[in-house]
Structures are given as C-alpha cells and as structure tokens.
Amino acid sequence: MVQKEEIDLCAAMISECRKEMALRIVGQKEMIDGLLSSLVAGGHILLEGVPGLAKTLAVKSLAEITGLNFKRIQFTPDLLPADLTGTMIWEHANSSFSVRKGPIFANVILADEINRAPAKVQSALLEAMEEKQVTIGETSYPLPVPFFVLATENPIEHEGTYNLPEAELDRFLMKLLISYPEPDEELNIVKNAPSMTSGSNNRGAALSPVLNMEKLSLLRKTADSIHIDEGISKYIVSIVTATRPVSGKAKDSVYRYVSFGASPRASIALYRCCRILAMFEGRNFVSPEDVKTAALPVLRHRIVLSYEAEAEGMNADAVIGRILSHVPVP
C-alpha cells in the first residue's frame, strides 16, 4: 500500500492546482476537480453547460498550470477532417507532397461546441482520442504525449448540431455538467471583471505552471497504488452491470427507462476515477462514497435512455441515482 507521506504530498499538489485555478475560476469545484482527474487518469472530458460559465477559460487555465501545449478548435458544420488533422501539401520547389499537421497535434485540445461538426470530422477525432494517432494520406502520425481532448457542448441550442456517436461518447472518461454560480460567487465574478478601460482579454491573472510532467507522473503512480478492496471492486462492477437492462429486468421501474447500458470501459473508468478521488482527499483507500461520487460523471453519457424516459422527463442522472439506490453497498 502507498505510504501516507506520498498521499499527503499528492493531496498538497492538487490543492496547489486548485488554488492556482481559483485565481481565474470562481467556484465550479466539480469542474476543476473533474479536469484535474482527467489529467491524472489520462482520459478525455465532455463539458456541458450554457455559454458564459467559464468552460473555455477553465480548459485554457488547465493548460497553463501544466505548461502543456494548448490548441482551441471551434467546431462548425462546414469543418472538414483536414481542418482538424492536417493535409498533404504540394510543393513546387521539389515537386513532391509534404505533410502540414493540423491543430490536433497539441497536448491539450479544446474542442469547442463539438456537437456542431459532421460525422466525418467526428470520425477523425475518434481515431485521435482512441488510438492517439492521426492518419494523413497513407501514413499514421503519433500525437504528442500527453494528449487530452476537452470538449464543450451547449445544451440549449439544437439548430445546426449533430448527435455525437455512442462510440465517441464512450471514449470520454467523464461528462461534467456545468451549473450556474451561486449568487455570492457571481457577485465575486462581477466585482473582479476587467474594467472597460483596461483593454483586458478577460483571461484574468497570469497562472504559474505548478504541475509539470514529473509531478504528473508521481500523481499517476500514487493513484495506481491506492488500495481498493475486493468488495469495492465488485461494487463498481455491480453498478455498471446494473445499468444494462435484460429481459428479466425490463419491467422494473428503473430499467424501463434504459435502452442500452454502459460497457466494460465504464467499469475501468469508474475504477480509475474513484482511486483518484480518494487520493485527492488524502486517503490511501477507496470508500463506497468515492464510487458513488464518481458514478454520475462516469456513467451519465454512457447509458442510452428509452423513449419512455424522455416522455416522463427522466434524465440520466435520475436513472443512475435510482440504480445506485438499488445496488447493495459493501
């Protein structure tokens, strides 16, 4: 089992990252912790929230505190795969083709309004997310290490948008729902907004790169060493398995709301995330509460709701909440 000193050191690192992010982001603890969790787990994040909730600013800030290369890609209906991955360019000087790499070749990719891009672009992004490589012409090129896609969605606009393929959704480690700030938090945001004469770009204070690759490697090594009891592991699998309706469960009050459940990839994600949560809290073991906390962001985008759920106004979080109440806690 990992030593308590190492846990305390890692918890102090995460606390420092939170403080640095807080120089720009007011509140939004769940979003900040989710972004840091994805960084440690090496997964991708889907952020959903209305405009103006600092989603883009949070991703930029994450790139700054890590010192990683950052690129922002605005997804639009007329975007082409080559605009994302790059293309072959004919050079007259030497009468040959050369590769011009696209913006996907960066450590941190902000895919802004990802659901506005058509299927071909989503397909190109899926290869990058899953294989950590991009194919241009007949050659595949590895992406930088580490590589993270942090995608945003606007839930209130549907014109000119496309539903993300289930295979692509399953590649996101977590889906975070960004809510409005509390009144006192919003008052703080208003008071600290740049003045009209400052000419500021509204990015706020400069951030220090407090999380380098050496520290990130330590966080990952420590998270892998967090003790997780066999009963907790079975609890994780039971939760994910419980999202999958079968003939015997179809008439149950919960399972009539679910068309398709989560895949084993969800079990792996939940297993990773609850260990990271325990480390963030300075513990060297995983508790059932860690599993419950991680279950919503890990599962909400991985279950497909039935027409009956939509008709009755049931969302994914409500269904997952009912499933958690049915699965026995170890």
Secondary structure, 3 states (H helix, E strand, C coil): CCCHHHHHHHHHHHHHHHHHHCCCCCCCHHHHHHHHHHHHHCCEEEEECCCCCCHHHHHHHHHHHHCCCEEEEECCCCCCHHHHHEEEEEECCCCEEEEEECCCCCCEEEEECHHHCCHHHHHHHHHHHHHCEEEECCEEEECCCCCEEEEEECCCCCCCCCCCCHHHHCCEEEEEECCCCCHHHHHHHHHCCCCCCCCCCCCCCCCCCCCCHHHHHHHHHHHHCCECCHHHHHHHHHHHHHCCCCCCCCCCCCHHHEEECCCHHHHHHHHHHHHHHHHHCCCCECCHHHHHHHHHHHHCCCCEECHHHHHCCCCHHHHHHHHHHHCCCC
